[in-house]
Each structure stands twice: as C-alpha cells, then as structure tokens.
Amino acid sequence: VREMPSVVEHVCVPVIREETFVQGVVENGGPFPVLPGMSSIVLDGGYLGQMPTQTIAPGQRIELALGIDRGVKVEREQQQLSERGGIFGNQKRRTYKISIEIRNYRDDTVTLRLLDRIPYTYDENIRVEAEERTHEPSEDHGNGMLEWTLELAPGAEETLEFVYTLKHNKNYRVWHP
C-alpha cells in the first residue's frame, strides 16, 4: 500500500460538453515505478472505489477521471453578430460572440480550468481575428485553443465572453459550427 498525494481539479470544455469534470492529478514521488493494477481511490477521507492504472514511472504525473461535478454548472452560447460583404467586394466577414456562464453551487471554492476555442486554419486566405474579451485567457495554446483558470467562491457566478471575426473570399465555402 502506497499513498500518493494528489491535486483535485475541475475541468470543463463547453464547446464539446457543458459538464464539469473532476480529475485527480497524481505524481509518483517515490524512487520506484508503480506497477499496473487496480488502485484504490480515496478523496477527502472518503473511498471512491477502484480504478485500473498503468505503470507510473518515478516523477510521472497521471490524471485520474473522477466523474462529473453537478455542483458547478456551465452554459455556452454562440451567436452570430454580423455578416458583411460578398455582394460587390470579394471579402466576406462574419463576427461571432461566445458567452459562457459559470455558476458554483458548491459550499467550497473551486478552481476551474475552462478550455474553449476560436476557429483555426492553415489556409492563408482565411483569417480569424480575436476581438474583445471580458477575461484574458490564462493560456493561448496558439492553435485556436484558449484556456482560463478561474477561482470560483461558493455561490459565485462568472461570465466569460469573447468575440472573433472570420474573414475569407466570398467564393470560399467555409463551414463554421
């Protein structure tokens, strides 16, 4: 039996699913690998069950999925604000706004990693321009993926909003969800 301390974090990717997932991040701080098998998961003194794990090398971190936390609610809405061009010019512009509402119904503070995206393309004839944001992301992964780390006090509500414009030749058929 070997205990490994963990950090519990909440993660949400509302562009895919609006549920908030809880995961435990565990690091093998010992000098020996942890062999594959069933691991008992205990959180805040409460037994959650067993989970199969692979070999964990010394110093390696793993993420253990602990399920959905229904106490943290996230709702995402995408709205097209405008569409211009394409009649006399050769450029078309479409502007979109993303609104993400977050509510913490838990009795404790939650640190939430929220990931969302703006479109990304390798085509030089299609441009995506980020415009206004209510909160700057903690990290811009450079491929359209944006990440925010938010501290939500008990009962807190937070709204993230960001706007971007998609510009392309009017003859291009650009699919955008």
PyMOL commands that set and color helices and strands:
alter all, ss='L'
color gray80, all
select strands_A, chain A and resi 6-13+17-27+37-43+46-53+61-68+72-85+91-104+110-117+127-133+139-140+145-152+157-169
alter strands_A, ss='S'
color yellow, strands_A
deselect
rebuild
show_as cartoon
